[in-house]
Amino acid sequence: MNRDQVKGTIDEVAGGAKRKAGALTGNTKLEVEGMVQQAKGKVENAWGKTKGAVRDAVEGSEVHLDTRVTLKMKNSAADAECKKCK
């Protein structure tokens, strides 16, 4: 679990509590604030899960680059001329 997931979970729980408290007391403003905070927490949690999945995919992959280049001369006259230049 990464930092975004932790923040998201905290916001979801706190938002849910605010929403319920607002509903119980008839405080519409508090209820709406709770809904917004809860939605924010869900988005943060999803973002954290996505980041974790990408990190896991990158860490689990291996990339190998082969940068060797082989040049062969087909023309023996050109090959002989090349040797003169050295």
PyMOL Python script that loads the backbone (N, CA, C, O; Angstrom):
from pymol import cmd

cmd.read_pdbstr("""\
ATOM      1  N   MET A   1       0.851  -1.173   0.000  1.00  0.00           N
ATOM      2  CA  MET A   1       0.000   0.000   0.000  1.00  0.00           C
ATOM      3  C   MET A   1       0.900   1.241   0.000  1.00  0.00           C
ATOM      4  O   MET A   1       1.795   1.370   0.836  1.00  0.00           O
ATOM      5  N   ASN A   2       0.653   2.143  -0.941  1.00  0.00           N
ATOM      6  CA  ASN A   2       1.475   3.342  -1.018  1.00  0.00           C
ATOM      7  C   ASN A   2       0.771   4.532  -0.358  1.00  0.00           C
ATOM      8  O   ASN A   2      -0.344   4.408   0.148  1.00  0.00           O
ATOM      9  N   ARG A   3       1.441   5.675  -0.373  1.00  0.00           N
ATOM     10  CA  ARG A   3       0.947   6.865   0.319  1.00  0.00           C
ATOM     11  C   ARG A   3      -0.420   7.317  -0.209  1.00  0.00           C
ATOM     12  O   ARG A   3      -1.278   7.726   0.573  1.00  0.00           O
ATOM     13  N   ASP A   4      -0.626   7.245  -1.527  1.00  0.00           N
ATOM     14  CA  ASP A   4      -1.903   7.662  -2.100  1.00  0.00           C
ATOM     15  C   ASP A   4      -3.047   6.766  -1.627  1.00  0.00           C
ATOM     16  O   ASP A   4      -4.148   7.248  -1.358  1.00  0.00           O
ATOM     17  N   GLN A   5      -2.786   5.478  -1.526  1.00  0.00           N
ATOM     18  CA  GLN A   5      -3.812   4.557  -1.053  1.00  0.00           C
ATOM     19  C   GLN A   5      -4.155   4.822   0.415  1.00  0.00           C
ATOM     20  O   GLN A   5      -5.319   4.752   0.808  1.00  0.00           O
ATOM     21  N   VAL A   6      -3.143   5.125   1.215  1.00  0.00           N
ATOM     22  CA  VAL A   6      -3.375   5.418   2.632  1.00  0.00           C
ATOM     23  C   VAL A   6      -4.201   6.691   2.770  1.00  0.00           C
ATOM     24  O   VAL A   6      -5.189   6.715   3.506  1.00  0.00           O
ATOM     25  N   LYS A   7      -3.798   7.761   2.059  1.00  0.00           N
ATOM     26  CA  LYS A   7      -4.555   9.011   2.106  1.00  0.00           C
ATOM     27  C   LYS A   7      -5.985   8.798   1.623  1.00  0.00           C
ATOM     28  O   LYS A   7      -6.932   9.337   2.194  1.00  0.00           O
ATOM     29  N   GLY A   8      -6.126   8.006   0.567  1.00  0.00           N
ATOM     30  CA  GLY A   8      -7.456   7.738   0.033  1.00  0.00           C
ATOM     31  C   GLY A   8      -8.346   7.020   1.022  1.00  0.00           C
ATOM     32  O   GLY A   8      -9.519   7.362   1.173  1.00  0.00           O
ATOM     33  N   THR A   9      -7.799   6.034   1.690  1.00  0.00           N
ATOM     34  CA  THR A   9      -8.573   5.278   2.671  1.00  0.00           C
ATOM     35  C   THR A   9      -8.990   6.177   3.837  1.00  0.00           C
ATOM     36  O   THR A   9     -10.124   6.107   4.311  1.00  0.00           O
ATOM     37  N   ILE A  10      -8.065   7.019   4.289  1.00  0.00           N
ATOM     38  CA  ILE A  10      -8.384   7.943   5.383  1.00  0.00           C
ATOM     39  C   ILE A  10      -9.492   8.900   4.962  1.00  0.00           C
ATOM     40  O   ILE A  10     -10.429   9.137   5.725  1.00  0.00           O
ATOM     41  N   ASP A  11      -9.395   9.453   3.755  1.00  0.00           N
ATOM     42  CA  ASP A  11     -10.426  10.371   3.274  1.00  0.00           C
ATOM     43  C   ASP A  11     -11.773   9.666   3.096  1.00  0.00           C
ATOM     44  O   ASP A  11     -12.823  10.239   3.385  1.00  0.00           O
ATOM     45  N   GLU A  12     -11.734   8.437   2.626  1.00  0.00           N
ATOM     46  CA  GLU A  12     -12.996   7.690   2.468  1.00  0.00           C
ATOM     47  C   GLU A  12     -13.692   7.489   3.815  1.00  0.00           C
ATOM     48  O   GLU A  12     -14.897   7.710   3.935  1.00  0.00           O
ATOM     49  N   VAL A  13     -12.935   7.073   4.817  1.00  0.00           N
ATOM     50  CA  VAL A  13     -13.510   6.814   6.134  1.00  0.00           C
ATOM     51  C   VAL A  13     -13.996   8.118   6.774  1.00  0.00           C
ATOM     52  O   VAL A  13     -15.111   8.183   7.292  1.00  0.00           O
ATOM     53  N   ALA A  14     -13.158   9.149   6.735  1.00  0.00           N
ATOM     54  CA  ALA A  14     -13.538  10.432   7.340  1.00  0.00           C
ATOM     55  C   ALA A  14     -14.743  11.026   6.609  1.00  0.00           C
ATOM     56  O   ALA A  14     -15.652  11.564   7.242  1.00  0.00           O
ATOM     57  N   GLY A  15     -14.750  10.931   5.293  1.00  0.00           N
ATOM     58  CA  GLY A  15     -15.880  11.449   4.519  1.00  0.00           C
ATOM     59  C   GLY A  15     -17.165  10.711   4.832  1.00  0.00           C
ATOM     60  O   GLY A  15     -18.230  11.318   4.945  1.00  0.00           O
ATOM     61  N   GLY A  16     -17.061   9.406   4.970  1.00  0.00           N
ATOM     62  CA  GLY A  16     -18.243   8.615   5.321  1.00  0.00           C
ATOM     63  C   GLY A  16     -18.792   9.002   6.688  1.00  0.00           C
ATOM     64  O   GLY A  16     -20.005   9.074   6.886  1.00  0.00           O
ATOM     65  N   ALA A  17     -17.880   9.250   7.631  1.00  0.00           N
ATOM     66  CA  ALA A  17     -18.314   9.655   8.977  1.00  0.00           C
ATOM     67  C   ALA A  17     -18.983  11.029   8.926  1.00  0.00           C
ATOM     68  O   ALA A  17     -20.020  11.238   9.555  1.00  0.00           O
ATOM     69  N   LYS A  18     -18.392  11.963   8.180  1.00  0.00           N
ATOM     70  CA  LYS A  18     -18.992  13.297   8.051  1.00  0.00           C
ATOM     71  C   LYS A  18     -20.375  13.205   7.403  1.00  0.00           C
ATOM     72  O   LYS A  18     -21.327  13.850   7.843  1.00  0.00           O
ATOM     73  N   ARG A  19     -20.461  12.405   6.367  1.00  0.00           N
ATOM     74  CA  ARG A  19     -21.726  12.260   5.649  1.00  0.00           C
ATOM     75  C   ARG A  19     -22.811  11.732   6.587  1.00  0.00           C
ATOM     76  O   ARG A  19     -23.924  12.258   6.614  1.00  0.00           O
ATOM     77  N   LYS A  20     -22.483  10.694   7.353  1.00  0.00           N
ATOM     78  CA  LYS A  20     -23.456  10.114   8.289  1.00  0.00           C
ATOM     79  C   LYS A  20     -23.818  11.093   9.397  1.00  0.00           C
ATOM     80  O   LYS A  20     -24.982  11.194   9.786  1.00  0.00           O
ATOM     81  N   ALA A  21     -22.822  11.815   9.908  1.00  0.00           N
ATOM     82  CA  ALA A  21     -23.091  12.800  10.963  1.00  0.00           C
ATOM     83  C   ALA A  21     -23.994  13.908  10.434  1.00  0.00           C
ATOM     84  O   ALA A  21     -24.906  14.361  11.125  1.00  0.00           O
ATOM     85  N   GLY A  22     -23.735  14.334   9.215  1.00  0.00           N
ATOM     86  CA  GLY A  22     -24.578  15.358   8.614  1.00  0.00           C
ATOM     87  C   GLY A  22     -25.995  14.876   8.405  1.00  0.00           C
ATOM     88  O   GLY A  22     -26.950  15.623   8.618  1.00  0.00           O
ATOM     89  N   ALA A  23     -26.135  13.625   7.988  1.00  0.00           N
ATOM     90  CA  ALA A  23     -27.475  13.064   7.776  1.00  0.00           C
ATOM     91  C   ALA A  23     -28.226  12.931   9.094  1.00  0.00           C
ATOM     92  O   ALA A  23     -29.423  13.213   9.152  1.00  0.00           O
ATOM     93  N   LEU A  24     -27.537  12.503  10.162  1.00  0.00           N
ATOM     94  CA  LEU A  24     -28.184  12.322  11.463  1.00  0.00           C
ATOM     95  C   LEU A  24     -28.607  13.644  12.093  1.00  0.00           C
ATOM     96  O   LEU A  24     -29.646  13.723  12.748  1.00  0.00           O
ATOM     97  N   THR A  25     -27.796  14.681  11.891  1.00  0.00           N
ATOM     98  CA  THR A  25     -28.084  15.971  12.523  1.00  0.00           C
ATOM     99  C   THR A  25     -28.897  16.895  11.622  1.00  0.00           C
ATOM    100  O   THR A  25     -29.320  17.967  12.054  1.00  0.00           O
ATOM    101  N   GLY A  26     -29.117  16.492  10.383  1.00  0.00           N
ATOM    102  CA  GLY A  26     -29.852  17.343   9.459  1.00  0.00           C
ATOM    103  C   GLY A  26     -28.996  18.458   8.879  1.00  0.00           C
ATOM    104  O   GLY A  26     -29.521  19.405   8.292  1.00  0.00           O
ATOM    105  N   ASN A  27     -27.683  18.352   9.039  1.00  0.00           N
ATOM    106  CA  ASN A  27     -26.761  19.366   8.530  1.00  0.00           C
ATOM    107  C   ASN A  27     -26.380  18.997   7.089  1.00  0.00           C
ATOM    108  O   ASN A  27     -25.483  18.183   6.868  1.00  0.00           O
ATOM    109  N   THR A  28     -27.057  19.591   6.129  1.00  0.00           N
ATOM    110  CA  THR A  28     -26.847  19.263   4.717  1.00  0.00           C
ATOM    111  C   THR A  28     -25.440  19.611   4.258  1.00  0.00           C
ATOM    112  O   THR A  28     -24.826  18.875   3.485  1.00  0.00           O
ATOM    113  N   LYS A  29     -24.926  20.762   4.752  1.00  0.00           N
ATOM    114  CA  LYS A  29     -23.577  21.180   4.360  1.00  0.00           C
ATOM    115  C   LYS A  29     -22.536  20.133   4.784  1.00  0.00           C
ATOM    116  O   LYS A  29     -21.657  19.780   3.998  1.00  0.00           O
ATOM    117  N   LEU A  30     -22.633  19.648   6.001  1.00  0.00           N
ATOM    118  CA  LEU A  30     -21.700  18.632   6.494  1.00  0.00           C
ATOM    119  C   LEU A  30     -21.853  17.334   5.708  1.00  0.00           C
ATOM    120  O   LEU A  30     -20.865  16.662   5.414  1.00  0.00           O
ATOM    121  N   GLU A  31     -23.070  16.991   5.376  1.00  0.00           N
ATOM    122  CA  GLU A  31     -23.334  15.770   4.605  1.00  0.00           C
ATOM    123  C   GLU A  31     -22.691  15.851   3.223  1.00  0.00           C
ATOM    124  O   GLU A  31     -22.093  14.884   2.750  1.00  0.00           O
ATOM    125  N   VAL A  32     -22.820  17.017   2.578  1.00  0.00           N
ATOM    126  CA  VAL A  32     -22.231  17.199   1.244  1.00  0.00           C
ATOM    127  C   VAL A  32     -20.706  17.199   1.329  1.00  0.00           C
ATOM    128  O   VAL A  32     -20.036  16.604   0.485  1.00  0.00           O
ATOM    129  N   GLU A  33     -20.159  17.864   2.348  1.00  0.00           N
ATOM    130  CA  GLU A  33     -18.696  17.846   2.538  1.00  0.00           C
ATOM    131  C   GLU A  33     -18.198  16.410   2.696  1.00  0.00           C
ATOM    132  O   GLU A  33     -17.155  16.045   2.153  1.00  0.00           O
ATOM    133  N   GLY A  34     -18.939  15.610   3.431  1.00  0.00           N
ATOM    134  CA  GLY A  34     -18.578  14.208   3.615  1.00  0.00           C
ATOM    135  C   GLY A  34     -18.603  13.434   2.309  1.00  0.00           C
ATOM    136  O   GLY A  34     -17.722  12.616   2.046  1.00  0.00           O
ATOM    137  N   MET A  35     -19.616  13.695   1.492  1.00  0.00           N
ATOM    138  CA  MET A  35     -19.698  13.022   0.188  1.00  0.00           C
ATOM    139  C   MET A  35     -18.515  13.385  -0.695  1.00  0.00           C
ATOM    140  O   MET A  35     -17.935  12.530  -1.364  1.00  0.00           O
ATOM    141  N   VAL A  36     -18.164  14.672  -0.685  1.00  0.00           N
ATOM    142  CA  VAL A  36     -17.030  15.132  -1.509  1.00  0.00           C
ATOM    143  C   VAL A  36     -15.729  14.506  -1.017  1.00  0.00           C
ATOM    144  O   VAL A  36     -14.924  14.031  -1.819  1.00  0.00           O
ATOM    145  N   GLN A  37     -15.522  14.504   0.289  1.00  0.00           N
ATOM    146  CA  GLN A  37     -14.300  13.921   0.847  1.00  0.00           C
ATOM    147  C   GLN A  37     -14.242  12.420   0.572  1.00  0.00           C
ATOM    148  O   GLN A  37     -13.174  11.877   0.291  1.00  0.00           O
ATOM    149  N   GLN A  38     -15.371  11.765   0.651  1.00  0.00           N
ATOM    150  CA  GLN A  38     -15.419  10.321   0.390  1.00  0.00           C
ATOM    151  C   GLN A  38     -15.082  10.048  -1.076  1.00  0.00           C
ATOM    152  O   GLN A  38     -14.337   9.113  -1.372  1.00  0.00           O
ATOM    153  N   ALA A  39     -15.615  10.843  -1.987  1.00  0.00           N
ATOM    154  CA  ALA A  39     -15.317  10.673  -3.414  1.00  0.00           C
ATOM    155  C   ALA A  39     -13.846  10.938  -3.689  1.00  0.00           C
ATOM    156  O   ALA A  39     -13.210  10.226  -4.466  1.00  0.00           O
ATOM    157  N   LYS A  40     -13.306  11.980  -3.039  1.00  0.00           N
ATOM    158  CA  LYS A  40     -11.889  12.295  -3.188  1.00  0.00           C
ATOM    159  C   LYS A  40     -11.035  11.106  -2.732  1.00  0.00           C
ATOM    160  O   LYS A  40     -10.044  10.761  -3.376  1.00  0.00           O
ATOM    161  N   GLY A  41     -11.428  10.493  -1.630  1.00  0.00           N
ATOM    162  CA  GLY A  41     -10.699   9.343  -1.118  1.00  0.00           C
ATOM    163  C   GLY A  41     -10.728   8.171  -2.083  1.00  0.00           C
ATOM    164  O   GLY A  41      -9.727   7.475  -2.247  1.00  0.00           O
ATOM    165  N   LYS A  42     -11.870   7.949  -2.724  1.00  0.00           N
ATOM    166  CA  LYS A  42     -11.971   6.856  -3.694  1.00  0.00           C
ATOM    167  C   LYS A  42     -11.055   7.103  -4.884  1.00  0.00           C
ATOM    168  O   LYS A  42     -10.419   6.178  -5.389  1.00  0.00           O
ATOM    169  N   VAL A  43     -10.989   8.348  -5.329  1.00  0.00           N
ATOM    170  CA  VAL A  43     -10.116   8.689  -6.455  1.00  0.00           C
ATOM    171  C   VAL A  43      -8.653   8.509  -6.058  1.00  0.00           C
ATOM    172  O   VAL A  43      -7.871   7.937  -6.818  1.00  0.00           O
ATOM    173  N   GLU A  44      -8.277   8.995  -4.870  1.00  0.00           N
ATOM    174  CA  GLU A  44      -6.895   8.833  -4.397  1.00  0.00           C
ATOM    175  C   GLU A  44      -6.522   7.360  -4.277  1.00  0.00           C
ATOM    176  O   GLU A  44      -5.419   6.958  -4.648  1.00  0.00           O
ATOM    177  N   ASN A  45      -7.428   6.576  -3.768  1.00  0.00           N
ATOM    178  CA  ASN A  45      -7.186   5.147  -3.606  1.00  0.00           C
ATOM    179  C   ASN A  45      -6.987   4.474  -4.964  1.00  0.00           C
ATOM    180  O   ASN A  45      -6.081   3.658  -5.130  1.00  0.00           O
ATOM    181  N   ALA A  46      -7.839   4.818  -5.932  1.00  0.00           N
ATOM    182  CA  ALA A  46      -7.706   4.245  -7.276  1.00  0.00           C
ATOM    183  C   ALA A  46      -6.395   4.676  -7.919  1.00  0.00           C
ATOM    184  O   ALA A  46      -5.730   3.877  -8.578  1.00  0.00           O
ATOM    185  N   TRP A  47      -6.023   5.941  -7.728  1.00  0.00           N
ATOM    186  CA  TRP A  47      -4.759   6.447  -8.275  1.00  0.00           C
ATOM    187  C   TRP A  47      -3.581   5.691  -7.659  1.00  0.00           C
ATOM    188  O   TRP A  47      -2.641   5.324  -8.363  1.00  0.00           O
ATOM    189  N   GLY A  48      -3.629   5.463  -6.371  1.00  0.00           N
ATOM    190  CA  GLY A  48      -2.564   4.722  -5.700  1.00  0.00           C
ATOM    191  C   GLY A  48      -2.459   3.290  -6.208  1.00  0.00           C
ATOM    192  O   GLY A  48      -1.357   2.774  -6.396  1.00  0.00           O
ATOM    193  N   LYS A  49      -3.603   2.649  -6.431  1.00  0.00           N
ATOM    194  CA  LYS A  49      -3.597   1.284  -6.964  1.00  0.00           C
ATOM    195  C   LYS A  49      -3.015   1.254  -8.372  1.00  0.00           C
ATOM    196  O   LYS A  49      -2.271   0.338  -8.722  1.00  0.00           O
ATOM    197  N   THR A  50      -3.353   2.256  -9.176  1.00  0.00           N
ATOM    198  CA  THR A  50      -2.826   2.325 -10.539  1.00  0.00           C
ATOM    199  C   THR A  50      -1.313   2.516 -10.523  1.00  0.00           C
ATOM    200  O   THR A  50      -0.588   1.849 -11.262  1.00  0.00           O
ATOM    201  N   LYS A  51      -0.843   3.429  -9.679  1.00  0.00           N
ATOM    202  CA  LYS A  51       0.607   3.650  -9.573  1.00  0.00           C
ATOM    203  C   LYS A  51       1.325   2.377  -9.130  1.00  0.00           C
ATOM    204  O   LYS A  51       2.394   2.045  -9.641  1.00  0.00           O
ATOM    205  N   GLY A  52       0.725   1.674  -8.176  1.00  0.00           N
ATOM    206  CA  GLY A  52       1.332   0.431  -7.702  1.00  0.00           C
ATOM    207  C   GLY A  52       1.375  -0.632  -8.783  1.00  0.00           C
ATOM    208  O   GLY A  52       2.363  -1.357  -8.901  1.00  0.00           O
ATOM    209  N   ALA A  53       0.315  -0.732  -9.573  1.00  0.00           N
ATOM    210  CA  ALA A  53       0.279  -1.725 -10.651  1.00  0.00           C
ATOM    211  C   ALA A  53       1.324  -1.410 -11.714  1.00  0.00           C
ATOM    212  O   ALA A  53       1.988  -2.311 -12.226  1.00  0.00           O
ATOM    213  N   VAL A  54       1.466  -0.132 -12.043  1.00  0.00           N
ATOM    214  CA  VAL A  54       2.480   0.259 -13.039  1.00  0.00           C
ATOM    215  C   VAL A  54       3.880  -0.022 -12.494  1.00  0.00           C
ATOM    216  O   VAL A  54       4.734  -0.540 -13.213  1.00  0.00           O
ATOM    217  N   ARG A  55       4.115   0.319 -11.223  1.00  0.00           N
ATOM    218  CA  ARG A  55       5.425   0.073 -10.627  1.00  0.00           C
ATOM    219  C   ARG A  55       5.742  -1.420 -10.633  1.00  0.00           C
ATOM    220  O   ARG A  55       6.860  -1.819 -10.959  1.00  0.00           O
ATOM    221  N   ASP A  56       4.760  -2.242 -10.274  1.00  0.00           N
ATOM    222  CA  ASP A  56       4.972  -3.690 -10.262  1.00  0.00           C
ATOM    223  C   ASP A  56       5.260  -4.220 -11.663  1.00  0.00           C
ATOM    224  O   ASP A  56       6.101  -5.103 -11.837  1.00  0.00           O
ATOM    225  N   ALA A  57       4.560  -3.681 -12.662  1.00  0.00           N
ATOM    226  CA  ALA A  57       4.774  -4.126 -14.043  1.00  0.00           C
ATOM    227  C   ALA A  57       6.166  -3.748 -14.524  1.00  0.00           C
ATOM    228  O   ALA A  57       6.826  -4.534 -15.204  1.00  0.00           O
ATOM    229  N   VAL A  58       6.613  -2.552 -14.175  1.00  0.00           N
ATOM    230  CA  VAL A  58       7.940  -2.097 -14.609  1.00  0.00           C
ATOM    231  C   VAL A  58       9.024  -2.893 -13.899  1.00  0.00           C
ATOM    232  O   VAL A  58      10.004  -3.304 -14.521  1.00  0.00           O
ATOM    233  N   GLU A  59       8.852  -3.113 -12.596  1.00  0.00           N
ATOM    234  CA  GLU A  59       9.856  -3.863 -11.839  1.00  0.00           C
ATOM    235  C   GLU A  59       9.923  -5.319 -12.296  1.00  0.00           C
ATOM    236  O   GLU A  59      10.982  -5.942 -12.219  1.00  0.00           O
ATOM    237  N   GLY A  60       8.819  -5.858 -12.764  1.00  0.00           N
ATOM    238  CA  GLY A  60       8.781  -7.252 -13.182  1.00  0.00           C
ATOM    239  C   GLY A  60       9.241  -7.479 -14.613  1.00  0.00           C
ATOM    240  O   GLY A  60       9.388  -8.622 -15.046  1.00  0.00           O
ATOM    241  N   SER A  61       9.466  -6.412 -15.338  1.00  0.00           N
ATOM    242  CA  SER A  61       9.870  -6.575 -16.735  1.00  0.00           C
ATOM    243  C   SER A  61      11.377  -6.433 -16.875  1.00  0.00           C
ATOM    244  O   SER A  61      12.040  -5.777 -16.071  1.00  0.00           O
ATOM    245  N   GLU A  62      11.882  -7.049 -17.891  1.00  0.00           N
ATOM    246  CA  GLU A  62      13.304  -6.945 -18.190  1.00  0.00           C
ATOM    247  C   GLU A  62      13.456  -6.444 -19.610  1.00  0.00           C
ATOM    248  O   GLU A  62      12.806  -6.933 -20.533  1.00  0.00           O
ATOM    249  N   VAL A  63      14.316  -5.471 -19.769  1.00  0.00           N
ATOM    250  CA  VAL A  63      14.569  -4.924 -21.094  1.00  0.00           C
ATOM    251  C   VAL A  63      16.045  -5.148 -21.396  1.00  0.00           C
ATOM    252  O   VAL A  63      16.924  -4.747 -20.633  1.00  0.00           O
ATOM    253  N   HIS A  64      16.288  -5.788 -22.510  1.00  0.00           N
ATOM    254  CA  HIS A  64      17.663  -6.040 -22.927  1.00  0.00           C
ATOM    255  C   HIS A  64      17.885  -5.348 -24.263  1.00  0.00           C
ATOM    256  O   HIS A  64      17.125  -5.534 -25.214  1.00  0.00           O
ATOM    257  N   LEU A  65      18.916  -4.568 -24.313  1.00  0.00           N
ATOM    258  CA  LEU A  65      19.254  -3.896 -25.555  1.00  0.00           C
ATOM    259  C   LEU A  65      20.540  -4.494 -26.097  1.00  0.00           C
ATOM    260  O   LEU A  65      21.536  -4.607 -25.383  1.00  0.00           O
ATOM    261  N   ASP A  66      20.510  -4.864 -27.337  1.00  0.00           N
ATOM    262  CA  ASP A  66      21.696  -5.393 -27.985  1.00  0.00           C
ATOM    263  C   ASP A  66      22.178  -4.334 -28.970  1.00  0.00           C
ATOM    264  O   ASP A  66      21.551  -4.109 -30.005  1.00  0.00           O
ATOM    265  N   THR A  67      23.280  -3.696 -28.648  1.00  0.00           N
ATOM    266  CA  THR A  67      23.756  -2.594 -29.478  1.00  0.00           C
ATOM    267  C   THR A  67      24.961  -2.980 -30.328  1.00  0.00           C
ATOM    268  O   THR A  67      25.614  -2.116 -30.914  1.00  0.00           O
ATOM    269  N   ARG A  68      25.254  -4.265 -30.395  1.00  0.00           N
ATOM    270  CA  ARG A  68      26.389  -4.687 -31.213  1.00  0.00           C
ATOM    271  C   ARG A  68      26.045  -4.562 -32.692  1.00  0.00           C
ATOM    272  O   ARG A  68      24.952  -4.927 -33.126  1.00  0.00           O
ATOM    273  N   VAL A  69      26.984  -4.046 -33.441  1.00  0.00           N
ATOM    274  CA  VAL A  69      26.801  -3.901 -34.883  1.00  0.00           C
ATOM    275  C   VAL A  69      27.990  -4.583 -35.556  1.00  0.00           C
ATOM    276  O   VAL A  69      29.141  -4.337 -35.195  1.00  0.00           O
ATOM    277  N   THR A  70      27.708  -5.429 -36.523  1.00  0.00           N
ATOM    278  CA  THR A  70      28.763  -6.120 -37.264  1.00  0.00           C
ATOM    279  C   THR A  70      28.682  -5.691 -38.720  1.00  0.00           C
ATOM    280  O   THR A  70      27.639  -5.810 -39.362  1.00  0.00           O
ATOM    281  N   LEU A  71      29.789  -5.195 -39.221  1.00  0.00           N
ATOM    282  CA  LEU A  71      29.861  -4.784 -40.621  1.00  0.00           C
ATOM    283  C   LEU A  71      30.805  -5.728 -41.351  1.00  0.00           C
ATOM    284  O   LEU A  71      31.909  -6.000 -40.880  1.00  0.00           O
ATOM    285  N   LYS A  72      30.375  -6.214 -42.478  1.00  0.00           N
ATOM    286  CA  LYS A  72      31.216  -7.095 -43.283  1.00  0.00           C
ATOM    287  C   LYS A  72      31.282  -6.527 -44.685  1.00  0.00           C
ATOM    288  O   LYS A  72      30.273  -6.101 -45.246  1.00  0.00           O
ATOM    289  N   MET A  73      32.455  -6.526 -45.234  1.00  0.00           N
ATOM    290  CA  MET A  73      32.654  -6.024 -46.589  1.00  0.00           C
ATOM    291  C   MET A  73      32.488  -7.190 -47.553  1.00  0.00           C
ATOM    292  O   MET A  73      33.078  -8.251 -47.349  1.00  0.00           O
ATOM    293  N   LYS A  74      31.696  -7.005 -48.596  1.00  0.00           N
ATOM    294  CA  LYS A  74      31.506  -8.045 -49.586  1.00  0.00           C
ATOM    295  C   LYS A  74      32.497  -7.904 -50.732  1.00  0.00           C
ATOM    296  O   LYS A  74      32.827  -8.888 -51.395  1.00  0.00           O
ATOM    297  N   ASN A  75      32.963  -6.709 -50.963  1.00  0.00           N
ATOM    298  CA  ASN A  75      33.862  -6.440 -52.076  1.00  0.00           C
ATOM    299  C   ASN A  75      35.304  -6.516 -51.578  1.00  0.00           C
ATOM    300  O   ASN A  75      35.710  -5.700 -50.750  1.00  0.00           O
ATOM    301  N   SER A  76      36.081  -7.477 -52.067  1.00  0.00           N
ATOM    302  CA  SER A  76      37.456  -7.649 -51.585  1.00  0.00           C
ATOM    303  C   SER A  76      38.341  -6.473 -51.987  1.00  0.00           C
ATOM    304  O   SER A  76      39.274  -6.140 -51.255  1.00  0.00           O
ATOM    305  N   ALA A  77      38.077  -5.831 -53.135  1.00  0.00           N
ATOM    306  CA  ALA A  77      38.865  -4.668 -53.557  1.00  0.00           C
ATOM    307  C   ALA A  77      38.643  -3.519 -52.578  1.00  0.00           C
ATOM    308  O   ALA A  77      39.589  -2.830 -52.197  1.00  0.00           O
ATOM    309  N   ALA A  78      37.409  -3.318 -52.179  1.00  0.00           N
ATOM    310  CA  ALA A  78      37.107  -2.266 -51.219  1.00  0.00           C
ATOM    311  C   ALA A  78      37.727  -2.603 -49.873  1.00  0.00           C
ATOM    312  O   ALA A  78      38.199  -1.711 -49.168  1.00  0.00           O
ATOM    313  N   ASP A  79      37.732  -3.886 -49.506  1.00  0.00           N
ATOM    314  CA  ASP A  79      38.326  -4.325 -48.260  1.00  0.00           C
ATOM    315  C   ASP A  79      39.828  -4.044 -48.264  1.00  0.00           C
ATOM    316  O   ASP A  79      40.379  -3.565 -47.273  1.00  0.00           O
ATOM    317  N   ALA A  80      40.484  -4.344 -49.384  1.00  0.00           N
ATOM    318  CA  ALA A  80      41.923  -4.101 -49.494  1.00  0.00           C
ATOM    319  C   ALA A  80      42.204  -2.600 -49.418  1.00  0.00           C
ATOM    320  O   ALA A  80      43.178  -2.178 -48.795  1.00  0.00           O
ATOM    321  N   GLU A  81      41.358  -1.807 -50.048  1.00  0.00           N
ATOM    322  CA  GLU A  81      41.547  -0.366 -50.031  1.00  0.00           C
ATOM    323  C   GLU A  81      41.368   0.174 -48.617  1.00  0.00           C
ATOM    324  O   GLU A  81      42.077   1.089 -48.198  1.00  0.00           O
ATOM    325  N   CYS A  82      40.423  -0.397 -47.890  1.00  0.00           N
ATOM    326  CA  CYS A  82      40.172   0.014 -46.514  1.00  0.00           C
ATOM    327  C   CYS A  82      41.377  -0.273 -45.638  1.00  0.00           C
ATOM    328  O   CYS A  82      41.705   0.508 -44.745  1.00  0.00           O
ATOM    329  N   LYS A  83      42.034  -1.391 -45.893  1.00  0.00           N
ATOM    330  CA  LYS A  83      43.205  -1.757 -45.085  1.00  0.00           C
ATOM    331  C   LYS A  83      44.352  -0.789 -45.334  1.00  0.00           C
ATOM    332  O   LYS A  83      45.165  -0.568 -44.437  1.00  0.00           O
ATOM    333  N   LYS A  84      44.440  -0.202 -46.533  1.00  0.00           N
ATOM    334  CA  LYS A  84      45.473   0.766 -46.836  1.00  0.00           C
ATOM    335  C   LYS A  84      45.292   2.032 -46.000  1.00  0.00           C
ATOM    336  O   LYS A  84      46.259   2.677 -45.597  1.00  0.00           O
ATOM    337  N   CYS A  85      44.043   2.362 -45.757  1.00  0.00           N
ATOM    338  CA  CYS A  85      43.743   3.586 -45.022  1.00  0.00           C
ATOM    339  C   CYS A  85      44.153   3.506 -43.558  1.00  0.00           C
ATOM    340  O   CYS A  85      44.389   4.536 -42.926  1.00  0.00           O
ATOM    341  N   LYS A  86      44.236   2.339 -43.031  1.00  0.00           N
ATOM    342  CA  LYS A  86      44.533   2.186 -41.605  1.00  0.00           C
ATOM    343  C   LYS A  86      45.929   2.445 -41.353  1.00  0.00           C
ATOM    344  O   LYS A  86      46.375   2.367 -40.209  1.00  0.00           O
TER     345      LYS A  86
END
""", "prot")
cmd.dss("prot")
cmd.show_as("cartoon", "prot")
cmd.util.cbc("prot")
cmd.orient("prot")
